[in-house]
Amino acid sequence: MSDWLADLPVVWLAVLVFGVTYFVTALIYLAVLALASRERAIIFKAISPGLLPPFGILFALFVAFTASEVSSNIQRANTAVDREASAAQSVLVLAAHFPGEPEARLRAVIHRYIEKVVTEEWPHMAHQSAALTVTPRTLVEALDAILAITPHGPGEEIAQRALADQITNVFEARRQRIIVSHARVSLLKWACLLVQAIAVLIAIGMVQIDNRRTKAIAMGLFTAGVAVSFLLILAHERPFAGAVSPAPLMQVEIAAE
C-alpha cells in the first residue's frame, strides 16, 4: 500500500474503497449487459446458480486468510511493544539499586530513548521505512552506564547483570518491532482477492441476466461485502499506522521523568 493511501483518514479511505469498488461493479454490470446478445444470453442462462455458493466460499476463504495474517502482524507488534516497555520499566526498577548519579543517568537515558522512539521512529515504522541497521545511541549509552557501575556486594552484582539483561531485551524487542513494521499483504494475495471478487460479480451478472433489477441488487450487496473486507485489510495492513499504540512505552517515559 502506498504512503498516500496509508495516510488517509479512515473515513476518506472508506469513501475511496467503496467508490472504486462500486465503480468496478458498475463496469462489470454494463459489460455483462453489452455481451448479452441472443446467443450469449442463452449461454449465460445455462450457467447454474449453484456456481455462486462455491465462488462466495472461495472469496470468503481468501479474505479470512489475508485478514488472519494482518491480525497476526498486529498481535506480534503489540507483543513486541509490550515486551519493550516491560524491559524498559525493569531497567528503571533495577536502577533504584544504584541511587545517585548511576540511577539518574539510566532514567535520563531511558526517557530520551522512548521519546526518540515515539517522536521519530514511530512515524518511520508507520511508513515502513524504519531501519534495523541504525543502533539507538541511547541504548548504547545505557549499556555503557550499566557496565561503568562498580558493584558493592553480591546484591548489586546481581542487579547489574539483570540491568544488562533487560537492556538486551529492549534491543531484541525493538528489533522485532521494526521487523513487524515492514510486514504487508503481498501483491499476489491482493491479486487473488480481486480476481475472485470479479469472478463472483461476473457470475452473478450472468446468472441473473433476465432480471436487471435483481442482478443490480445482488451485485450491489456483494460489492458492499467486498468493499468492507478490503477496507478492513487496508486500514490495518500497516500495524504502526494506527492499529498499534505507543502508549505502553509512553507510560514508562512518564515514570522515567
Protein Blocks (a to p, Z undefined) as FASTA:
>chain_A
ZZklmmpcfklmmmmmmmmmmmmmmmmmmmmmmmmcfklmmmmmmpcfklmmmmmmmmmm
mmmmmmmmmmmmmmmmmmmmmmmmmmmmmmmmmmmmmgcjklmmmmmmmmmmmmmmmmmm
mmmmmnopacfklccfklmmmmmmmmmpccedjklmmmmmmmmmmmmmmmmmmmmmmmmm
mgccdfklmmmmmmmmmmmmmmmmmmmmmmmklmmmmmmmmmmmmmmmmmmmmmmmpmml
omaccklmmmmmmmmZZ
